[in-house]
Amino acid sequence: MSDLWDILMTVGLWSSVLRIATPLIFGTLGALLCERAGVLNLGIEGIMTFGAMAGWLTVFNGGDLWTGMAMAALSGAIFGLLHAGMTVTLGLSQHVTGLGITLFGSSLSYYLFRLAVPVQGTPPTIEPFAPYPIPWLSDLPFLGPTLFSQTPPTYLAIGLALTLAYLLARTPLGLAVRMTGENPHAAEAQGLDPIRIRIAAVVVGSALMGMGGAYLTLAAFNSFFPTMVQGRGWVCIALVVFSAWRPSRALLGAILFALFDAYQLRLQTIFGKAVPYQLFLMLPYVLSIVALVAMSRRVRVPQALMKPYRRGER
């Protein structure tokens, strides 16, 4: 038991927790923003995959790392515009459209990747983001190497979570988004355009999803392979419910899931072959389901979520 506790007290564990949590933070914030405006975006898995490919391919062809992140955000925004056009403008099923975008984005990313990079024995690589220790803060005991010695996209993800929390809770823009997700007809009565707000929220949210995918190829790894997202998009959808549609809780939820994931990897080294490794792999998902069930009993879903809005209808 002492070994299990000692693992929780190591800098290496908590440093890896933030690295694992970063793409989840981007993806969860994107899904949360879409749903706050009343649109469910199940295309997140495909958008993250395409963002991972677009960001990596940009850097592979000579662009810098931040240009790769920007291209991933742009590709995510384009998919978001497609999703918004079909669900917000045309009023089509958000479930079916989202799943279609997931299949389309995942397949298209692999197709374009193979057009640009011929099949090789060893996947080509790039030079990813390096950790950037923040002067003075990175010298703090324990907290310094854990929180202030991460790669720049991790700092960006945490900053975006705090910024989005402030915008949604404290600004007129956030109030407009929340009102659109709760009662778009009331928003219209206040002189707002719910259709434009929903489209903008889906586009920006999808851009964040694309950045979450790009983190995997530009910071966590240095190459692209089609299955690298590995269900993180679906985890992000669950984390939105876990967070009760609040960005600050979404940040904590992503860190909690990452803690389960990082911890199970270290448990495998302790128990070795005595316990099948598949049990450890399923551990973070089982614990997340338990936490999700416990939280979902007390959450309040945005009232207009998944409800098409048409002007003049009541």
Helices and strands as residue ranges (DSSP letters): H 2-8, H 11-36, H 44-60, H 65-84, I 85-89, H 94-116, G 137-139, H 143-147, H 152-170, H 172-182, H 184-189, H 194-215, I 216-220, H 232-242, H 247-271, G 272-274, H 277-296
